[in-house]
Amino acid sequence: MTTHVDLNPRRPADPPVLDQPSVKLFADPLRARLVTLLAAEQLCTCHLAEATGALPTAVSNHLRQLREAGVVETEPCGRYTYYRLRPEALDAVAAQFAALAQAARTAPRRPC
């Protein structure tokens, strides 16, 4: 009687992968604060600069990055531009973390 030892055991399915540019976008403390503020209300650059204590140019640069990534959208209002979050963009990032959480719930222990 021969016993077969599998030297290449099946590995679990690859876990979901985070979209690193999306995660990195929220890793900056000022951008995270801007997103938090915009979750509560639509604001213009001057409101955001006042609320964060950051220079208006820094706020504008971060808002540009958020806009280019599709996280915020703009609405002109006279001399000002108001910013608002795009909930579907946040839902997409949240779904990535939810997929990781689900994978972690069922992750087996790899034997040594």
N, CA, C and O of each residue as an XYZ file, in Angstrom:
448
protein
N       0.839     -1.165      0.000
C       0.000      0.000      0.000
C       0.891      1.237      0.000
O       1.773      1.367      0.849
N       0.668      2.133     -0.934
C       1.464      3.337     -1.069
C       0.652      4.535     -0.609
O      -0.519      4.691     -0.953
N       1.306      5.372      0.177
C       0.653      6.598      0.632
C       1.192      7.753     -0.189
O       2.402      7.910     -0.347
N       0.298      8.540     -0.698
C       0.689      9.689     -1.506
C       0.725     10.929     -0.621
O      -0.254     11.256      0.049
N       1.859     11.610     -0.627
C       1.989     12.865      0.105
C       2.045     13.985     -0.924
O       2.923     14.018     -1.786
N       1.112     14.877     -0.817
C       1.052     16.001     -1.755
C       2.056     17.057     -1.323
O       1.892     17.692     -0.282
N       3.099     17.242     -2.132
C       4.117     18.230     -1.805
C       3.702     19.640     -2.214
O       4.356     20.610     -1.831
N       2.654     19.763     -2.964
C       2.118     21.061     -3.369
C       0.657     21.158     -2.937
O      -0.249     21.101     -3.768
N       0.438     21.305     -1.641
C      -0.950     21.377     -1.197
C      -1.635     22.602     -1.801
O      -1.010     23.627     -2.073
N      -2.917     22.456     -1.995
C      -3.673     23.583     -2.558
C      -3.623     24.745     -1.591
O      -3.840     24.601     -0.388
N      -3.336     25.873     -2.144
C      -3.315     27.088     -1.332
C      -4.689     27.718     -1.420
O      -5.389     27.573     -2.423
N      -5.070     28.416     -0.366
C      -6.365     29.089     -0.436
C      -6.358     30.134     -1.549
O      -5.307     30.579     -2.009
N      -7.531     30.497     -1.951
C      -7.654     31.514     -3.000
C      -6.927     32.777     -2.578
O      -6.872     33.125     -1.398
N      -6.379     33.445     -3.559
C      -5.694     34.702     -3.258
C      -6.673     35.679     -2.628
O      -7.817     35.793     -3.067
N      -6.219     36.387     -1.593
C      -7.114     37.351     -0.950
C      -7.374     38.534     -1.875
O      -6.610     38.784     -2.807
N      -8.447     39.249     -1.614
C      -8.698     40.454     -2.408
C      -7.527     41.423     -2.274
O      -6.836     41.439     -1.256
N      -7.318     42.204     -3.281
C      -6.210     43.157     -3.293
C      -6.772     44.565     -3.173
O      -7.730     44.930     -3.853
N      -6.157     45.347     -2.296
C      -6.545     46.748     -2.173
C      -5.959     47.542     -3.328
O      -4.820     47.319     -3.740
N      -6.736     48.454     -3.835
C      -6.252     49.382     -4.846
C      -5.371     50.395     -4.120
O      -5.875     51.329     -3.496
N      -4.056     50.209     -4.203
C      -3.138     51.027     -3.413
C      -3.258     52.520     -3.662
O      -3.176     53.287     -2.704
N      -3.447     52.977     -4.897
C      -3.609     54.428     -5.063
C      -4.816     54.973     -4.298
O      -4.758     56.075     -3.752
N      -5.908     54.208     -4.258
C      -7.087     54.668     -3.516
C      -6.807     54.744     -2.028
O      -7.168     55.719     -1.369
N      -6.165     53.716     -1.502
C      -5.866     53.698     -0.071
C      -4.874     54.801      0.270
O      -5.024     55.482      1.284
N      -3.868     54.976     -0.568
C      -2.864     56.016     -0.335
C      -3.504     57.401     -0.351
O      -3.079     58.299      0.377
N      -4.510     57.565     -1.173
C      -5.207     58.847     -1.268
C      -5.774     59.265      0.089
O      -5.742     60.445      0.438
N      -6.290     58.304      0.849
C      -6.897     58.605      2.145
C      -5.893     58.563      3.288
O      -6.241     58.887      4.424
N      -4.653     58.171      3.010
C      -3.645     58.044      4.061
C      -3.083     59.386      4.502
O      -2.583     59.507      5.620
N      -3.154     60.380      3.655
C      -2.641     61.700      4.021
C      -3.567     62.324      5.064
O      -4.777     62.381      4.846
N      -3.026     62.794      6.193
C      -3.880     63.344      7.262
C      -4.746     64.525      6.824
O      -5.902     64.622      7.235
N      -4.213     65.413      6.005
C      -5.020     66.560      5.577
C      -6.139     66.109      4.643
O      -7.274     66.568      4.770
N      -5.826     65.211      3.703
C      -6.888     64.724      2.811
C      -7.949     63.970      3.592
O      -9.140     64.094      3.306
N      -7.523     63.189      4.577
C      -8.500     62.475      5.411
C      -9.396     63.466      6.148
O     -10.600     63.242      6.274
N      -8.819     64.544      6.627
C      -9.611     65.573      7.323
C     -10.563     66.263      6.354
O     -11.714     66.525      6.706
N     -10.109     66.561      5.148
C     -10.976     67.181      4.145
C     -12.165     66.280      3.822
O     -13.299     66.750      3.727
N     -11.904     64.995      3.654
C     -12.980     64.047      3.362
C     -13.964     63.996      4.525
O     -15.177     63.954      4.316
N     -13.443     63.998      5.745
C     -14.310     63.981      6.925
C     -15.194     65.222      6.969
O     -16.392     65.123      7.235
N     -14.615     66.377      6.712
C     -15.395     67.619      6.711
C     -16.439     67.619      5.597
O     -17.569     68.065      5.800
N     -16.064     67.121      4.427
C     -16.995     67.110      3.302
C     -18.099     66.070      3.468
O     -19.122     66.140      2.786
N     -17.907     65.122      4.354
C     -18.973     64.159      4.631
C     -20.140     64.835      5.346
O     -21.280     64.381      5.250
N     -19.853     65.914      6.059
C     -20.888     66.608      6.829
C     -21.618     67.657      6.004
O     -22.817     67.865      6.188
N     -20.896     68.328      5.084
C     -21.528     69.381      4.281
C     -20.642     69.749      3.102
O     -19.445     69.464      3.090
N     -21.252     70.388      2.112
C     -20.503     70.895      0.970
C     -19.809     72.178      1.402
O     -20.419     73.051      2.019
N     -18.526     72.281      1.070
C     -17.731     73.427      1.508
C     -16.868     73.943      0.367
O     -16.563     73.217     -0.579
N     -16.479     75.215      0.471
C     -15.544     75.782     -0.498
C     -14.142     75.742      0.108
O     -13.968     75.425      1.284
N     -13.166     76.063     -0.699
C     -11.770     76.010     -0.270
C     -11.521     76.875      0.957
O     -10.801     76.466      1.868
N     -12.108     78.063      0.987
C     -11.855     78.956      2.131
C     -12.405     78.357      3.427
O     -11.778     78.490      4.478
N     -13.571     77.698      3.368
C     -14.111     77.036      4.562
C     -13.186     75.905      5.018
O     -12.918     75.742      6.209
N     -12.709     75.132      4.047
C     -11.850     73.992      4.377
C     -10.508     74.451      4.937
O      -9.983     73.837      5.866
N      -9.953     75.517      4.384
C      -8.684     76.048      4.900
C      -8.874     76.548      6.325
O      -8.026     76.315      7.186
N      -9.979     77.230      6.575
C     -10.250     77.737      7.919
C     -10.444     76.594      8.914
O      -9.936     76.652     10.034
N     -11.170     75.568      8.513
C     -11.462     74.450      9.415
C     -10.231     73.606      9.724
O     -10.120     73.041     10.812
N      -9.305     73.520      8.768
C      -8.126     72.668      8.965
C      -6.901     73.438      9.438
O      -5.965     72.850      9.979
N      -6.905     74.743      9.237
C      -5.724     75.534      9.572
C      -4.626     75.418      8.529
O      -3.520     75.921      8.731
N      -4.921     74.759      7.415
C      -3.935     74.596      6.342
C      -3.990     75.800      5.410
O      -4.994     76.510      5.350
N      -2.910     76.014      4.693
C      -2.881     77.084      3.702
C      -3.872     76.774      2.582
O      -4.025     75.615      2.194
N      -4.543     77.795      2.062
C      -5.485     77.553      0.964
C      -4.853     76.844     -0.236
O      -5.514     76.040     -0.893
N      -3.586     77.132     -0.527
C      -2.932     76.452     -1.655
C      -2.773     74.959     -1.383
O      -2.936     74.137     -2.284
N      -2.454     74.614     -0.136
C      -2.330     73.196      0.222
C      -3.687     72.505      0.111
O      -3.786     71.393     -0.407
N      -4.726     73.170      0.601
C      -6.077     72.612      0.515
C      -6.458     72.419     -0.953
O      -6.989     71.372     -1.323
N      -6.189     73.416     -1.781
C      -6.512     73.322     -3.213
C      -5.788     72.160     -3.880
O      -6.377     71.442     -4.688
N      -4.518     71.970     -3.547
C      -3.760     70.856     -4.132
C      -4.348     69.511     -3.731
O      -4.468     68.610     -4.561
N      -4.714     69.374     -2.463
C      -5.304     68.112     -1.999
C      -6.684     67.897     -2.619
O      -7.033     66.773     -2.979
N      -7.460     68.955     -2.744
C      -8.773     68.840     -3.383
C      -8.631     68.445     -4.852
O      -9.449     67.689     -5.375
N      -7.606     68.949     -5.508
C      -7.352     68.573     -6.901
C      -7.093     67.074     -7.000
O      -7.616     66.404     -7.892
N      -6.275     66.545     -6.069
C      -5.990     65.110     -6.082
C      -7.259     64.297     -5.836
O      -7.485     63.274     -6.482
N      -8.078     64.759     -4.904
C      -9.337     64.063     -4.622
C     -10.282     64.141     -5.825
O     -10.980     63.175     -6.134
N     -10.299     65.279     -6.492
C     -11.159     65.455     -7.670
C     -10.680     64.559     -8.810
O     -11.489     63.894     -9.457
N      -9.370     64.537     -9.059
C      -8.819     63.703    -10.135
C      -9.059     62.220     -9.880
O      -9.184     61.438    -10.823
N      -9.122     61.833     -8.610
C      -9.379     60.439     -8.252
C     -10.873     60.119     -8.270
O     -11.265     58.963     -8.111
N     -11.706     61.145     -8.462
C     -13.147     60.922     -8.516
C     -13.823     60.854     -7.166
O     -14.968     60.413     -7.071
N     -13.135     61.283     -6.117
C     -13.694     61.219     -4.765
C     -14.578     62.422     -4.474
O     -15.566     62.306     -3.750
N     -14.232     63.572     -5.032
C     -15.054     64.768     -4.850
C     -15.447     65.313     -6.219
O     -14.801     65.045     -7.232
N     -16.519     66.079     -6.211
C     -16.916     66.809     -7.409
C     -17.159     68.251     -7.023
O     -17.342     68.572     -5.848
N     -17.158     69.109     -8.013
C     -17.230     70.543     -7.755
C     -18.520     71.130     -8.301
O     -19.161     70.590     -9.203
N     -18.868     72.272     -7.703
C     -20.007     73.046     -8.190
C     -19.651     74.520     -8.077
O     -19.514     75.039     -6.969
N     -19.499     75.201     -9.209
C     -19.186     76.629     -9.161
C     -20.367     77.412     -8.592
O     -21.529     77.109     -8.863
N     -20.037     78.417     -7.805
C     -21.057     79.283     -7.218
C     -20.460     80.690     -7.144
O     -19.832     81.055     -6.150
N     -20.663     81.468     -8.200
C     -20.063     82.804     -8.243
C     -18.553     82.703     -8.301
O     -17.997     82.016     -9.158
N     -17.886     83.400     -7.373
C     -16.417     83.369     -7.325
C     -15.885     82.114     -6.649
O     -14.683     81.852     -6.694
N     -16.748     81.348     -6.034
C     -16.323     80.205     -5.228
C     -16.637     78.890     -5.933
O     -17.498     78.815     -6.810
N     -15.923     77.880     -5.525
C     -16.196     76.523     -5.983
C     -16.475     75.680     -4.754
O     -15.651     75.602     -3.842
N     -17.631     75.053     -4.735
C     -17.989     74.177     -3.625
C     -17.620     72.743     -3.972
O     -17.712     72.316     -5.123
N     -17.204     72.018     -2.955
C     -16.807     70.624     -3.106
C     -17.775     69.748     -2.336
O     -18.251     70.107     -1.260
N     -18.054     68.587     -2.917
C     -18.876     67.594     -2.224
C     -18.308     66.210     -2.525
O     -17.697     65.981     -3.569
N     -18.523     65.305     -1.593
C     -18.054     63.932     -1.771
C     -18.933     63.197     -2.769
O     -20.117     63.499     -2.915
N     -18.352     62.250     -3.436
C     -19.089     61.321     -4.292
C     -19.209     60.019     -3.511
O     -18.251     59.248     -3.453
N     -20.376     59.759     -2.907
C     -20.529     58.574     -2.056
C     -20.154     57.271     -2.755
O     -19.630     56.358     -2.117
N     -20.417     57.174     -4.060
C     -20.101     55.928     -4.763
C     -18.598     55.655     -4.784
O     -18.187     54.495     -4.815
N     -17.780     56.694     -4.768
C     -16.326     56.501     -4.713
C     -15.920     55.940     -3.356
O     -15.061     55.063     -3.268
N     -16.543     56.453     -2.301
C     -16.255     55.932     -0.963
C     -16.777     54.506     -0.821
O     -16.141     53.672     -0.177
N     -17.934     54.223     -1.422
C     -18.479     52.864     -1.386
C     -17.517     51.872     -2.037
O     -17.368     50.747     -1.560
N     -16.869     52.283     -3.115
C     -15.937     51.393     -3.811
C     -14.741     51.046     -2.926
O     -14.308     49.894     -2.888
N     -14.209     52.037     -2.219
C     -13.082     51.781     -1.312
C     -13.552     50.931     -0.134
O     -12.855     50.007      0.285
N     -14.730     51.242      0.397
C     -15.276     50.465      1.513
C     -15.490     49.009      1.106
O     -15.275     48.102      1.911
N     -15.909     48.781     -0.133
C     -16.118     47.416     -0.612
C     -14.811     46.630     -0.639
O     -14.802     45.427     -0.377
N     -13.712     47.302     -0.953
C     -12.414     46.624     -0.936
C     -12.074     46.156      0.475
O     -11.617     45.028      0.662
N     -12.293     47.014      1.465
C     -12.028     46.632      2.847
C     -13.004     45.559      3.321
O     -12.621     44.671      4.082
N     -14.252     45.630      2.882
C     -15.240     44.615      3.253
C     -14.834     43.249      2.701
O     -14.993     42.231      3.374
N     -14.309     43.231      1.472
C     -13.849     41.970      0.884
C     -12.670     41.402      1.668
O     -12.584     40.190      1.868
N     -11.766     42.264      2.109
C     -10.649     41.803      2.943
C     -11.152     41.256      4.272
O     -10.674     40.225      4.744
N     -12.113     41.944      4.873
C     -12.667     41.486      6.152
C     -13.318     40.118      5.992
O     -13.153     39.248      6.847
N     -14.055     39.922      4.903
C     -14.692     38.628      4.664
C     -13.643     37.541      4.462
O     -13.796     36.433      4.975
N     -12.590     37.842      3.729
C     -11.519     36.863      3.528
C     -10.853     36.519      4.855
O     -10.505     35.361      5.087
N     -10.672     37.502      5.723
C     -10.037     37.267      7.022
C     -10.900     36.379      7.913
O     -10.376     35.611      8.720
N     -12.224     36.481      7.770
C     -13.123     35.658      8.591
C     -12.958     34.169      8.298
O     -13.145     33.334      9.182
N     -12.611     33.844      7.073
C     -12.532     32.437      6.676
C     -11.106     31.987      6.373
O     -10.906     30.901      5.828
N     -10.129     32.793      6.714
C      -8.738     32.468      6.392
C      -8.255     31.279      7.222
O      -8.341     31.296      8.450
N      -7.748     30.250      6.548
C      -7.203     29.108      7.281
C      -5.802     29.421      7.803
O      -5.153     30.373      7.369
N      -5.365     28.605      8.729
C      -3.996     28.731      9.232
C      -3.102     27.876      8.358
O      -3.387     26.698      8.142
N      -2.021     28.457      7.851
C      -1.080     27.702      7.029
C      -0.157     26.932      7.960
O       0.441     27.519      8.862
N      -0.036     25.645      7.755
C       0.865     24.869      8.607
C       2.323     25.225      8.333
O       2.701     25.578      7.215
N       3.114     25.123      9.372
C       4.552     25.396      9.239
C       5.270     24.199      8.695
O       6.487     24.238      8.513
